[in-house]
Amino acid sequence: MKVIGGSFGTTGSAHISRDNTLVVKSGKKHLFKPDQVKSIDTRVDSDGGFSFSRGLVAMLILGGIGLVVLNLLGAIVGLLIGFGVGFLREKRNVAELDIEGGKRLTLECSPKAIQWLLEFKG
């Protein structure tokens, strides 16, 4: 799990150890037991809209491949598909933890890691 915000900064990592302890490594190493975590809120963030850089790169790559494979028609199809790639949404799972002492931790997690956090809290 990747630390993306909260009282521990915006960089670092976290994991649940074998002895059921949440280990946060962000500058220093912090250890938390399940009873120290007050609440866990989860959500899926979605970045929408057009990504110019991603669309441009996809258009150049797919247009070039199309040009080599199918000449002008392939280049046009590659450019259109590349333009569509610019509209793809990026989704990420986010967990916000309230920890005793007024501390907060925001993590970017895989779906499995979200499940582990919810089981950790119980």
MOPAC internal coordinates of N, CA, C and O (Angstrom, degrees):
PM7 1SCF
backbone

  N    0.0000 0     0.00 0     0.00 0    0    0    0
  C    1.4350 1     0.00 0     0.00 0    1    0    0
  C    1.5239 1   107.93 1     0.00 0    2    1    0
  O    1.2310 1   121.25 1   -38.14 1    3    2    1
  N    1.3001 1   115.21 1   141.86 1    3    2    1
  C    1.4577 1   121.38 1  -175.86 1    5    3    2
  C    1.5271 1   110.02 1  -105.89 1    6    5    3
  O    1.2310 1   120.42 1   -50.49 1    7    6    5
  N    1.3349 1   116.81 1   129.51 1    7    6    5
  C    1.4578 1   121.77 1   176.63 1    9    7    6
  C    1.5274 1   107.75 1   -76.28 1   10    9    7
  O    1.2310 1   120.42 1   -55.97 1   11   10    9
  N    1.3495 1   116.81 1   124.03 1   11   10    9
  C    1.4629 1   120.08 1   179.58 1   13   11   10
  C    1.5238 1   112.74 1  -122.60 1   14   13   11
  O    1.2310 1   119.90 1  -178.57 1   15   14   13
  N    1.3352 1   117.79 1     1.43 1   15   14   13
  C    1.4516 1   119.63 1   177.69 1   17   15   14
  C    1.5060 1   112.53 1   174.16 1   18   17   15
  O    1.2310 1   121.61 1    -4.22 1   19   18   17
  N    1.3148 1   114.53 1   175.78 1   19   18   17
  C    1.4475 1   120.28 1   177.62 1   21   19   18
  C    1.5176 1   112.30 1   111.60 1   22   21   19
  O    1.2310 1   120.66 1    17.32 1   23   22   21
  N    1.3115 1   116.35 1  -162.68 1   23   22   21
  C    1.4572 1   123.38 1  -176.43 1   25   23   22
  C    1.5235 1   113.43 1   -71.86 1   26   25   23
  O    1.2310 1   120.05 1   169.56 1   27   26   25
  N    1.3152 1   117.51 1   -10.44 1   27   26   25
  C    1.4610 1   121.36 1  -175.37 1   29   27   26
  C    1.5246 1   112.43 1  -104.81 1   30   29   27
  O    1.2310 1   119.90 1  -171.30 1   31   30   29
  N    1.3211 1   117.79 1     8.70 1   31   30   29
  C    1.4565 1   121.73 1  -179.80 1   33   31   30
  C    1.5197 1   111.70 1   100.24 1   34   33   31
  O    1.2310 1   121.34 1    11.53 1   35   34   33
  N    1.3240 1   115.03 1  -168.47 1   35   34   33
  C    1.4620 1   120.65 1  -176.46 1   37   35   34
  C    1.5169 1   113.26 1  -114.70 1   38   37   35
  O    1.2310 1   119.97 1  -174.20 1   39   38   37
  N    1.3093 1   117.65 1     5.80 1   39   38   37
  C    1.4613 1   121.00 1   176.96 1   41   39   38
  C    1.5168 1   109.25 1  -133.13 1   42   41   39
  O    1.2310 1   121.10 1   -21.57 1   43   42   41
  N    1.2987 1   115.50 1   158.43 1   43   42   41
  C    1.4564 1   121.45 1   178.40 1   45   43   42
  C    1.5081 1   111.09 1   128.20 1   46   45   43
  O    1.2310 1   121.58 1     9.09 1   47   46   45
  N    1.3152 1   114.58 1  -170.91 1   47   46   45
  C    1.4628 1   120.44 1  -178.63 1   49   47   46
  C    1.5196 1   109.83 1  -142.59 1   50   49   47
  O    1.2310 1   121.61 1   -13.81 1   51   50   49
  N    1.3220 1   114.53 1   166.19 1   51   50   49
  C    1.4637 1   121.02 1   178.65 1   53   51   50
  C    1.5230 1   108.11 1  -146.23 1   54   53   51
  O    1.2310 1   121.21 1   -28.98 1   55   54   53
  N    1.3129 1   115.29 1   151.02 1   55   54   53
  C    1.4667 1   120.88 1   173.69 1   57   55   54
  C    1.5225 1   109.04 1  -155.59 1   58   57   55
  O    1.2310 1   121.37 1   -14.44 1   59   58   57
  N    1.3287 1   114.99 1   165.56 1   59   58   57
  C    1.4550 1   120.93 1   176.80 1   61   59   58
  C    1.5175 1   107.07 1  -103.08 1   62   61   59
  O    1.2310 1   120.85 1   -58.06 1   63   62   61
  N    1.3233 1   115.99 1   121.94 1   63   62   61
  C    1.4604 1   120.54 1  -176.61 1   65   63   62
  C    1.5247 1   111.18 1   -79.85 1   66   65   63
  O    1.2310 1   121.28 1    -6.31 1   67   66   65
  N    1.3135 1   115.16 1   173.69 1   67   66   65
  C    1.4743 1   121.08 1  -178.14 1   69   67   66
  C    1.5176 1   112.45 1   -65.25 1   70   69   67
  O    1.2310 1   120.15 1   151.66 1   71   70   69
  N    1.3297 1   117.32 1   -28.34 1   71   70   69
  C    1.4720 1   119.97 1  -179.96 1   73   71   70
  C    1.5366 1   111.50 1   -90.17 1   74   73   71
  O    1.2310 1   120.28 1  -156.16 1   75   74   73
  N    1.3458 1   117.07 1    23.84 1   75   74   73
  C    1.4634 1   124.69 1   175.57 1   77   75   74
  C    1.5332 1   111.92 1    59.46 1   78   77   75
  O    1.2310 1   121.05 1  -130.22 1   79   78   77
  N    1.3214 1   115.59 1    49.78 1   79   78   77
  C    1.4500 1   123.27 1   176.89 1   81   79   78
  C    1.5174 1   108.39 1  -123.38 1   82   81   79
  O    1.2310 1   120.17 1   -45.00 1   83   82   81
  N    1.3350 1   117.28 1   135.00 1   83   82   81
  C    1.4574 1   121.72 1   174.79 1   85   83   82
  C    1.5219 1   107.48 1   -82.57 1   86   85   83
  O    1.2310 1   120.72 1   -60.53 1   87   86   85
  N    1.3278 1   116.23 1   119.47 1   87   86   85
  C    1.4569 1   122.26 1  -178.22 1   89   87   86
  C    1.5329 1   107.56 1  -107.25 1   90   89   87
  O    1.2310 1   120.90 1   -60.12 1   91   90   89
  N    1.3278 1   115.89 1   119.88 1   91   90   89
  C    1.4644 1   121.55 1   179.07 1   93   91   90
  C    1.5257 1   107.33 1  -113.13 1   94   93   91
  O    1.2310 1   120.89 1   -59.15 1   95   94   93
  N    1.3296 1   115.91 1   120.85 1   95   94   93
  C    1.4651 1   121.81 1   177.71 1   97   95   94
  C    1.5193 1   108.04 1  -111.92 1   98   97   95
  O    1.2310 1   121.11 1   -80.68 1   99   98   97
  N    1.3177 1   115.49 1    99.32 1   99   98   97
  C    1.4546 1   121.80 1   179.11 1  101   99   98
  C    1.5197 1   106.97 1  -144.54 1  102  101   99
  O    1.2310 1   120.86 1   -91.16 1  103  102  101
  N    1.3083 1   115.97 1    88.84 1  103  102  101
  C    1.4623 1   120.14 1  -172.07 1  105  103  102
  C    1.5203 1   109.47 1    81.46 1  106  105  103
  O    1.2310 1   120.43 1   109.45 1  107  106  105
  N    1.3185 1   116.77 1   -70.55 1  107  106  105
  C    1.4582 1   122.83 1   174.60 1  109  107  106
  C    1.5195 1   109.06 1  -111.15 1  110  109  107
  O    1.2310 1   121.08 1   -13.26 1  111  110  109
  N    1.3088 1   115.53 1   166.74 1  111  110  109
  C    1.4685 1   121.47 1   177.94 1  113  111  110
  C    1.5244 1   108.72 1   -95.41 1  114  113  111
  O    1.2310 1   120.66 1   -54.72 1  115  114  113
  N    1.3339 1   116.35 1   125.28 1  115  114  113
  C    1.4604 1   122.37 1   179.22 1  117  115  114
  C    1.5248 1   108.33 1  -119.02 1  118  117  115
  O    1.2310 1   120.63 1   -41.98 1  119  118  117
  N    1.3303 1   116.40 1   138.02 1  119  118  117
  C    1.4601 1   122.52 1  -179.91 1  121  119  118
  C    1.5219 1   109.57 1  -118.20 1  122  121  119
  O    1.2310 1   120.80 1   -46.30 1  123  122  121
  N    1.3475 1   116.07 1   133.70 1  123  122  121
  C    1.4619 1   120.89 1  -179.93 1  125  123  122
  C    1.5228 1   109.80 1  -134.41 1  126  125  123
  O    1.2310 1   121.01 1   -46.29 1  127  126  125
  N    1.3161 1   115.67 1   133.71 1  127  126  125
  C    1.4633 1   122.47 1   174.24 1  129  127  126
  C    1.5288 1   109.10 1   -87.06 1  130  129  127
  O    1.2310 1   119.51 1   -18.44 1  131  130  129
  N    1.3349 1   118.54 1   161.56 1  131  130  129
  C    1.4672 1   120.79 1  -178.09 1  133  131  130
  C    1.5237 1   114.20 1   -55.47 1  134  133  131
  O    1.2310 1   119.82 1   144.98 1  135  134  133
  N    1.3331 1   117.96 1   -35.02 1  135  134  133
  C    1.4634 1   119.36 1  -178.42 1  137  135  134
  C    1.5352 1   112.72 1   -74.17 1  138  137  135
  O    1.2310 1   119.68 1   168.03 1  139  138  137
  N    1.3285 1   118.21 1   -11.97 1  139  138  137
  C    1.4574 1   121.65 1   176.70 1  141  139  138
  C    1.5310 1   112.35 1   -84.76 1  142  141  139
  O    1.2310 1   120.44 1   163.56 1  143  142  141
  N    1.3289 1   116.77 1   -16.44 1  143  142  141
  C    1.4614 1   121.29 1   178.32 1  145  143  142
  C    1.5219 1   107.54 1   -90.42 1  146  145  143
  O    1.2310 1   120.54 1   -65.81 1  147  146  145
  N    1.3366 1   116.58 1   114.19 1  147  146  145
  C    1.4596 1   121.32 1  -176.36 1  149  147  146
  C    1.5280 1   112.03 1   -74.98 1  150  149  147
  O    1.2310 1   120.36 1   134.10 1  151  150  149
  N    1.3411 1   116.91 1   -45.90 1  151  150  149
  C    1.4654 1   119.59 1  -179.00 1  153  151  150
  C    1.5238 1   110.20 1  -154.31 1  154  153  151
  O    1.2310 1   121.68 1   -21.93 1  155  154  153
  N    1.3289 1   114.39 1   158.07 1  155  154  153
  C    1.4564 1   122.35 1   176.95 1  157  155  154
  C    1.5226 1   107.76 1  -131.05 1  158  157  155
  O    1.2310 1   120.73 1   -57.90 1  159  158  157
  N    1.3301 1   116.21 1   122.10 1  159  158  157
  C    1.4606 1   122.28 1   175.13 1  161  159  158
  C    1.5188 1   107.91 1  -112.88 1  162  161  159
  O    1.2310 1   120.39 1   -48.48 1  163  162  161
  N    1.3284 1   116.86 1   131.52 1  163  162  161
  C    1.4594 1   120.84 1   180.00 1  165  163  162
  C    1.5212 1   109.96 1  -118.77 1  166  165  163
  O    1.2310 1   121.21 1   -27.10 1  167  166  165
  N    1.3255 1   115.30 1   152.90 1  167  166  165
  C    1.4642 1   121.02 1   176.76 1  169  167  166
  C    1.5205 1   108.78 1  -159.18 1  170  169  167
  O    1.2310 1   121.23 1   -13.70 1  171  170  169
  N    1.3286 1   115.25 1   166.30 1  171  170  169
  C    1.4579 1   121.98 1   174.54 1  173  171  170
  C    1.5161 1   106.89 1  -113.83 1  174  173  171
  O    1.2310 1   120.50 1   -62.00 1  175  174  173
  N    1.3342 1   116.65 1   118.00 1  175  174  173
  C    1.4599 1   121.65 1   175.85 1  177  175  174
  C    1.5113 1   108.81 1   -90.77 1  178  177  175
  O    1.2310 1   120.81 1   -41.12 1  179  178  177
  N    1.3200 1   116.06 1   138.88 1  179  178  177
  C    1.4512 1   121.92 1  -178.93 1  181  179  178
  C    1.5161 1   109.17 1  -127.82 1  182  181  179
  O    1.2310 1   120.68 1   -56.28 1  183  182  181
  N    1.3250 1   116.31 1   123.72 1  183  182  181
  C    1.4566 1   121.27 1   175.72 1  185  183  182
  C    1.5117 1   108.09 1   -92.88 1  186  185  183
  O    1.2310 1   120.33 1   -69.10 1  187  186  185
  N    1.3240 1   116.97 1   110.90 1  187  186  185
  C    1.4541 1   121.39 1  -177.38 1  189  187  186
  C    1.5126 1   111.50 1  -103.06 1  190  189  187
  O    1.2310 1   120.93 1     3.39 1  191  190  189
  N    1.3218 1   115.82 1  -176.61 1  191  190  189
  C    1.4461 1   121.44 1   178.55 1  193  191  190
  C    1.5153 1   111.93 1    89.01 1  194  193  191
  O    1.2310 1   121.06 1     6.86 1  195  194  193
  N    1.3040 1   115.59 1  -173.14 1  195  194  193
  C    1.4588 1   121.58 1  -176.93 1  197  195  194
  C    1.5203 1   109.90 1   -95.61 1  198  197  195
  O    1.2310 1   120.47 1   -50.44 1  199  198  197
  N    1.3232 1   116.70 1   129.56 1  199  198  197
  C    1.4565 1   122.71 1   174.83 1  201  199  198
  C    1.5241 1   107.48 1   -99.25 1  202  201  199
  O    1.2310 1   120.69 1   -75.13 1  203  202  201
  N    1.3213 1   116.29 1   104.87 1  203  202  201
  C    1.4600 1   120.91 1  -175.43 1  205  203  202
  C    1.5213 1   111.89 1   -60.12 1  206  205  203
  O    1.2310 1   120.33 1   133.72 1  207  206  205
  N    1.3336 1   116.97 1   -46.28 1  207  206  205
  C    1.4678 1   119.80 1  -176.60 1  209  207  206
  C    1.5282 1   111.50 1   -65.34 1  210  209  207
  O    1.2310 1   120.08 1   136.08 1  211  210  209
  N    1.3247 1   117.45 1   -43.92 1  211  210  209
  C    1.4628 1   120.36 1   179.51 1  213  211  210
  C    1.5262 1   110.26 1   -65.47 1  214  213  211
  O    1.2310 1   120.06 1   138.14 1  215  214  213
  N    1.3280 1   117.49 1   -41.86 1  215  214  213
  C    1.4583 1   121.23 1   178.81 1  217  215  214
  C    1.5131 1   112.22 1   -64.39 1  218  217  215
  O    1.2310 1   120.43 1   138.46 1  219  218  217
  N    1.3397 1   116.79 1   -41.54 1  219  218  217
  C    1.4653 1   120.82 1  -179.52 1  221  219  218
  C    1.5206 1   111.29 1   -64.99 1  222  221  219
  O    1.2310 1   120.36 1   134.52 1  223  222  221
  N    1.3163 1   116.92 1   -45.48 1  223  222  221
  C    1.4698 1   120.60 1   179.16 1  225  223  222
  C    1.5244 1   110.20 1   -62.44 1  226  225  223
  O    1.2310 1   120.11 1   135.17 1  227  226  225
  N    1.3273 1   117.39 1   -44.83 1  227  226  225
  C    1.4647 1   120.45 1   179.54 1  229  227  226
  C    1.5224 1   110.77 1   -64.01 1  230  229  227
  O    1.2310 1   119.77 1   140.41 1  231  230  229
  N    1.3294 1   118.04 1   -39.59 1  231  230  229
  C    1.4598 1   120.58 1   178.76 1  233  231  230
  C    1.5272 1   111.16 1   -63.64 1  234  233  231
  O    1.2310 1   120.45 1   138.00 1  235  234  233
  N    1.3347 1   116.74 1   -42.00 1  235  234  233
  C    1.4598 1   119.71 1  -179.86 1  237  235  234
  C    1.5292 1   111.45 1   -65.76 1  238  237  235
  O    1.2310 1   120.74 1   134.88 1  239  238  237
  N    1.3195 1   116.20 1   -45.12 1  239  238  237
  C    1.4659 1   119.77 1  -177.98 1  241  239  238
  C    1.5202 1   110.92 1   -68.50 1  242  241  239
  O    1.2310 1   120.22 1   127.26 1  243  242  241
  N    1.3357 1   117.19 1   -52.74 1  243  242  241
  C    1.4627 1   119.97 1  -177.09 1  245  243  242
  C    1.5279 1   111.93 1   -68.71 1  246  245  243
  O    1.2310 1   119.98 1   144.52 1  247  246  245
  N    1.3339 1   117.65 1   -35.48 1  247  246  245
  C    1.4590 1   120.48 1   175.84 1  249  247  246
  C    1.5112 1   111.87 1   -64.41 1  250  249  247
  O    1.2310 1   120.67 1   139.72 1  251  250  249
  N    1.3422 1   116.33 1   -40.28 1  251  250  249
  C    1.4679 1   120.62 1   177.38 1  253  251  250
  C    1.5109 1   112.43 1   -65.52 1  254  253  251
  O    1.2310 1   120.54 1   135.95 1  255  254  253
  N    1.3146 1   116.57 1   -44.05 1  255  254  253
  C    1.4699 1   120.22 1   177.91 1  257  255  254
  C    1.5214 1   110.39 1   -63.71 1  258  257  255
  O    1.2310 1   120.63 1   135.93 1  259  258  257
  N    1.3342 1   116.39 1   -44.07 1  259  258  257
  C    1.4647 1   120.24 1   178.26 1  261  259  258
  C    1.5124 1   112.35 1   -61.42 1  262  261  259
  O    1.2310 1   120.36 1   142.09 1  263  262  261
  N    1.3392 1   116.92 1   -37.91 1  263  262  261
  C    1.4627 1   121.08 1   178.97 1  265  263  262
  C    1.5219 1   110.91 1   -64.00 1  266  265  263
  O    1.2310 1   120.43 1   138.85 1  267  266  265
  N    1.3268 1   116.79 1   -41.15 1  267  266  265
  C    1.4616 1   121.16 1  -179.64 1  269  267  266
  C    1.5296 1   110.67 1   -69.35 1  270  269  267
  O    1.2310 1   120.45 1   138.88 1  271  270  269
  N    1.3235 1   116.74 1   -41.12 1  271  270  269
  C    1.4647 1   120.51 1  -174.41 1  273  271  270
  C    1.5256 1   112.57 1   -80.94 1  274  273  271
  O    1.2310 1   119.85 1   131.69 1  275  274  273
  N    1.3269 1   117.89 1   -48.31 1  275  274  273
  C    1.4649 1   120.85 1  -172.36 1  277  275  274
  C    1.5354 1   113.81 1  -124.47 1  278  277  275
  O    1.2310 1   120.02 1  -158.99 1  279  278  277
  N    1.3127 1   117.56 1    21.01 1  279  278  277
  C    1.4682 1   122.54 1   179.90 1  281  279  278
  C    1.5266 1   112.01 1    60.10 1  282  281  279
  O    1.2310 1   119.70 1    39.42 1  283  282  281
  N    1.3209 1   118.18 1  -140.58 1  283  282  281
  C    1.4620 1   122.54 1  -172.96 1  285  283  282
  C    1.5234 1   112.77 1   -63.57 1  286  285  283
  O    1.2310 1   119.97 1   138.24 1  287  286  285
  N    1.3313 1   117.66 1   -41.76 1  287  286  285
  C    1.4608 1   120.70 1   179.03 1  289  287  286
  C    1.5293 1   110.77 1   -61.50 1  290  289  287
  O    1.2310 1   120.31 1   137.05 1  291  290  289
  N    1.3275 1   117.01 1   -42.95 1  291  290  289
  C    1.4634 1   121.00 1   178.11 1  293  291  290
  C    1.5120 1   112.47 1   -64.08 1  294  293  291
  O    1.2310 1   120.44 1   143.10 1  295  294  293
  N    1.3385 1   116.77 1   -36.90 1  295  294  293
  C    1.4625 1   120.79 1   178.27 1  297  295  294
  C    1.5294 1   110.32 1   -64.78 1  298  297  295
  O    1.2310 1   120.53 1   138.20 1  299  298  297
  N    1.3277 1   116.59 1   -41.80 1  299  298  297
  C    1.4674 1   120.39 1   179.91 1  301  299  298
  C    1.5273 1   110.68 1   -65.22 1  302  301  299
  O    1.2310 1   120.60 1   134.81 1  303  302  301
  N    1.3262 1   116.45 1   -45.19 1  303  302  301
  C    1.4665 1   120.41 1   178.39 1  305  303  302
  C    1.5280 1   110.29 1   -62.35 1  306  305  303
  O    1.2310 1   120.13 1   136.66 1  307  306  305
  N    1.3422 1   117.35 1   -43.34 1  307  306  305
  C    1.4638 1   121.26 1   178.26 1  309  307  306
  C    1.5136 1   112.53 1   -61.19 1  310  309  307
  O    1.2310 1   120.17 1   139.79 1  311  310  309
  N    1.3395 1   117.29 1   -40.21 1  311  310  309
  C    1.4576 1   121.00 1   177.89 1  313  311  310
  C    1.5231 1   111.62 1   -64.87 1  314  313  311
  O    1.2310 1   120.22 1   138.91 1  315  314  313
  N    1.3163 1   117.19 1   -41.09 1  315  314  313
  C    1.4669 1   120.86 1   179.30 1  317  315  314
  C    1.5295 1   111.65 1   -66.15 1  318  317  315
  O    1.2310 1   120.84 1   136.25 1  319  318  317
  N    1.3169 1   116.00 1   -43.75 1  319  318  317
  C    1.4721 1   119.32 1   178.12 1  321  319  318
  C    1.5305 1   110.06 1   -64.55 1  322  321  319
  O    1.2310 1   120.27 1   137.84 1  323  322  321
  N    1.3290 1   117.09 1   -42.16 1  323  322  321
  C    1.4652 1   121.15 1   178.19 1  325  323  322
  C    1.5146 1   112.34 1   -61.13 1  326  325  323
  O    1.2310 1   120.51 1   141.52 1  327  326  325
  N    1.3388 1   116.64 1   -38.48 1  327  326  325
  C    1.4564 1   120.93 1   176.68 1  329  327  326
  C    1.5268 1   110.03 1   -62.44 1  330  329  327
  O    1.2310 1   120.59 1   139.59 1  331  330  329
  N    1.3278 1   116.49 1   -40.41 1  331  330  329
  C    1.4661 1   120.74 1   178.05 1  333  331  330
  C    1.5195 1   112.64 1   -65.17 1  334  333  331
  O    1.2310 1   120.15 1   146.33 1  335  334  333
  N    1.3295 1   117.31 1   -33.67 1  335  334  333
  C    1.4680 1   121.17 1   178.59 1  337  335  334
  C    1.5339 1   109.99 1   -61.69 1  338  337  335
  O    1.2310 1   120.02 1   148.23 1  339  338  337
  N    1.3193 1   117.57 1   -31.77 1  339  338  337
  C    1.4643 1   120.96 1   178.63 1  341  339  338
  C    1.5205 1   113.59 1   -62.36 1  342  341  339
  O    1.2310 1   120.04 1   161.00 1  343  342  341
  N    1.3357 1   117.54 1   -19.00 1  343  342  341
  C    1.4653 1   121.32 1  -179.38 1  345  343  342
  C    1.5303 1   113.13 1   -95.43 1  346  345  343
  O    1.2310 1   119.43 1   179.21 1  347  346  345
  N    1.3243 1   118.69 1    -0.79 1  347  346  345
  C    1.4638 1   120.33 1   179.22 1  349  347  346
  C    1.5235 1   109.79 1   -64.54 1  350  349  347
  O    1.2310 1   120.96 1   -36.43 1  351  350  349
  N    1.3168 1   115.77 1   143.57 1  351  350  349
  C    1.4627 1   121.38 1   179.86 1  353  351  350
  C    1.5264 1   109.79 1   -95.47 1  354  353  351
  O    1.2310 1   121.57 1   -37.11 1  355  354  353
  N    1.3180 1   114.60 1   142.89 1  355  354  353
  C    1.4574 1   120.70 1   173.92 1  357  355  354
  C    1.5159 1   108.09 1  -100.81 1  358  357  355
  O    1.2310 1   120.80 1   -50.43 1  359  358  357
  N    1.3168 1   116.08 1   129.57 1  359  358  357
  C    1.4668 1   120.41 1   178.73 1  361  359  358
  C    1.5202 1   108.65 1  -115.77 1  362  361  359
  O    1.2310 1   121.52 1   -36.44 1  363  362  361
  N    1.3322 1   114.70 1   143.56 1  363  362  361
  C    1.4599 1   119.16 1   175.33 1  365  363  362
  C    1.5183 1   108.90 1  -143.17 1  366  365  363
  O    1.2310 1   121.50 1   -36.33 1  367  366  365
  N    1.3097 1   114.74 1   143.67 1  367  366  365
  C    1.4641 1   122.13 1   179.19 1  369  367  366
  C    1.5275 1   108.36 1   -87.97 1  370  369  367
  O    1.2310 1   121.14 1   -49.83 1  371  370  369
  N    1.3217 1   115.42 1   130.17 1  371  370  369
  C    1.4585 1   121.01 1  -177.71 1  373  371  370
  C    1.5263 1   108.71 1  -124.99 1  374  373  371
  O    1.2310 1   121.08 1   -43.52 1  375  374  373
  N    1.3224 1   115.53 1   136.48 1  375  374  373
  C    1.4689 1   122.03 1   175.24 1  377  375  374
  C    1.5239 1   108.55 1  -122.29 1  378  377  375
  O    1.2310 1   120.96 1   -49.43 1  379  378  377
  N    1.3251 1   115.77 1   130.57 1  379  378  377
  C    1.4674 1   121.35 1   176.17 1  381  379  378
  C    1.5165 1   108.17 1  -112.44 1  382  381  379
  O    1.2310 1   121.16 1   -56.99 1  383  382  381
  N    1.3265 1   115.39 1   123.01 1  383  382  381
  C    1.4579 1   121.67 1  -177.74 1  385  383  382
  C    1.5185 1   110.04 1  -111.19 1  386  385  383
  O    1.2310 1   120.57 1   -46.44 1  387  386  385
  N    1.3338 1   116.52 1   133.56 1  387  386  385
  C    1.4585 1   122.82 1   169.82 1  389  387  386
  C    1.5199 1   106.44 1   -98.24 1  390  389  387
  O    1.2310 1   121.19 1   -56.54 1  391  390  389
  N    1.3262 1   115.33 1   123.46 1  391  390  389
  C    1.4593 1   121.19 1  -177.18 1  393  391  390
  C    1.5210 1   107.99 1  -114.93 1  394  393  391
  O    1.2310 1   120.77 1   -35.03 1  395  394  393
  N    1.3322 1   116.13 1   144.97 1  395  394  393
  C    1.4672 1   118.57 1  -176.80 1  397  395  394
  C    1.5258 1   110.13 1   -58.11 1  398  397  395
  O    1.2310 1   121.37 1   -31.06 1  399  398  397
  N    1.2997 1   114.99 1   148.94 1  399  398  397
  C    1.4502 1   121.36 1  -174.96 1  401  399  398
  C    1.5237 1   111.58 1    94.80 1  402  401  399
  O    1.2310 1   120.41 1  -170.68 1  403  402  401
  N    1.3422 1   116.83 1     9.32 1  403  402  401
  C    1.4530 1   120.68 1   178.26 1  405  403  402
  C    1.5141 1   115.07 1    77.62 1  406  405  403
  O    1.2310 1   120.11 1  -164.09 1  407  406  405
  N    1.3230 1   117.39 1    15.91 1  407  406  405
  C    1.4625 1   120.78 1  -179.45 1  409  407  406
  C    1.5215 1   110.60 1   -90.88 1  410  409  407
  O    1.2310 1   121.09 1   -31.00 1  411  410  409
  N    1.3357 1   115.52 1   149.00 1  411  410  409
  C    1.4628 1   122.10 1   177.60 1  413  411  410
  C    1.5222 1   108.39 1  -125.21 1  414  413  411
  O    1.2310 1   121.28 1   -28.89 1  415  414  413
  N    1.3281 1   115.17 1   151.11 1  415  414  413
  C    1.4592 1   121.37 1   178.57 1  417  415  414
  C    1.5180 1   107.95 1  -140.65 1  418  417  415
  O    1.2310 1   120.45 1   -52.57 1  419  418  417
  N    1.3272 1   116.75 1   127.43 1  419  418  417
  C    1.4561 1   121.83 1   177.30 1  421  419  418
  C    1.5176 1   107.87 1  -114.32 1  422  421  419
  O    1.2310 1   120.98 1   -55.05 1  423  422  421
  N    1.3346 1   115.73 1   124.95 1  423  422  421
  C    1.4619 1   122.23 1  -176.11 1  425  423  422
  C    1.5169 1   110.97 1  -121.68 1  426  425  423
  O    1.2310 1   120.85 1   -36.95 1  427  426  425
  N    1.3297 1   115.98 1   143.05 1  427  426  425
  C    1.4584 1   121.77 1   168.74 1  429  427  426
  C    1.5223 1   105.91 1   -97.99 1  430  429  427
  O    1.2310 1   120.52 1   -55.98 1  431  430  429
  N    1.3262 1   116.60 1   124.02 1  431  430  429
  C    1.4603 1   121.35 1  -170.15 1  433  431  430
  C    1.5239 1   111.83 1  -131.25 1  434  433  431
  O    1.2310 1   121.54 1   -19.69 1  435  434  433
  N    1.3109 1   114.66 1   160.31 1  435  434  433
  C    1.4629 1   120.46 1   168.22 1  437  435  434
  C    1.5311 1   107.27 1   -80.25 1  438  437  435
  O    1.2310 1   119.70 1   -16.43 1  439  438  437
  N    1.3339 1   118.18 1   163.57 1  439  438  437
  C    1.4680 1   119.05 1   177.01 1  441  439  438
  C    1.5357 1   112.35 1   -57.22 1  442  441  439
  O    1.2310 1   120.28 1   143.76 1  443  442  441
  N    1.3189 1   117.07 1   -36.24 1  443  442  441
  C    1.4656 1   120.92 1   179.06 1  445  443  442
  C    1.5308 1   110.60 1   -66.88 1  446  445  443
  O    1.2310 1   120.31 1   140.16 1  447  446  445
  N    1.3311 1   117.02 1   -39.84 1  447  446  445
  C    1.4671 1   120.54 1   179.36 1  449  447  446
  C    1.5236 1   110.99 1   -66.09 1  450  449  447
  O    1.2310 1   119.95 1   144.87 1  451  450  449
  N    1.3269 1   117.71 1   -35.13 1  451  450  449
  C    1.4733 1   120.61 1   175.03 1  453  451  450
  C    1.5214 1   109.47 1   -60.01 1  454  453  451
  O    1.2310 1   120.82 1   135.84 1  455  454  453
  N    1.3251 1   116.03 1   -44.16 1  455  454  453
  C    1.4668 1   120.84 1   178.95 1  457  455  454
  C    1.5295 1   110.27 1   -62.06 1  458  457  455
  O    1.2310 1   119.98 1   136.88 1  459  458  457
  N    1.3321 1   117.65 1   -43.12 1  459  458  457
  C    1.4670 1   121.21 1   178.69 1  461  459  458
  C    1.5254 1   110.91 1   -61.13 1  462  461  459
  O    1.2310 1   120.27 1   138.97 1  463  462  461
  N    1.3447 1   117.09 1   -41.03 1  463  462  461
  C    1.4690 1   119.86 1   179.49 1  465  463  462
  C    1.5296 1   111.18 1   -64.03 1  466  465  463
  O    1.2310 1   120.36 1   137.14 1  467  466  465
  N    1.3290 1   116.91 1   -42.86 1  467  466  465
  C    1.4586 1   120.41 1   179.86 1  469  467  466
  C    1.5259 1   111.32 1   -66.11 1  470  469  467
  O    1.2310 1   120.20 1   143.22 1  471  470  469
  N    1.3295 1   117.23 1   -36.78 1  471  470  469
  C    1.4666 1   120.70 1   176.06 1  473  471  470
  C    1.5279 1   110.19 1   -70.27 1  474  473  471
  O    1.2310 1   120.19 1   144.38 1  475  474  473
  N    1.3320 1   117.24 1   -35.62 1  475  474  473
  C    1.4781 1   122.52 1   177.65 1  477  475  474
  C    1.5209 1   110.16 1   -59.42 1  478  477  475
  O    1.2310 1   120.52 1   134.41 1  479  478  477
  N    1.3245 1   116.62 1   -45.59 1  479  478  477
  C    1.4576 1   120.94 1  -179.24 1  481  479  478
  C    1.5261 1   111.09 1   -71.04 1  482  481  479
  O    1.2310 1   120.99 1   144.90 1  483  482  481
  N    1.3386 1   115.71 1   -35.10 1  483  482  481
  C    1.4550 1   120.63 1   176.56 1  485  483  482
  C    1.4314 1   114.82 1    80.10 1  486  485  483
  O    1.2310 1   120.10 1   180.00 1  487  486  485

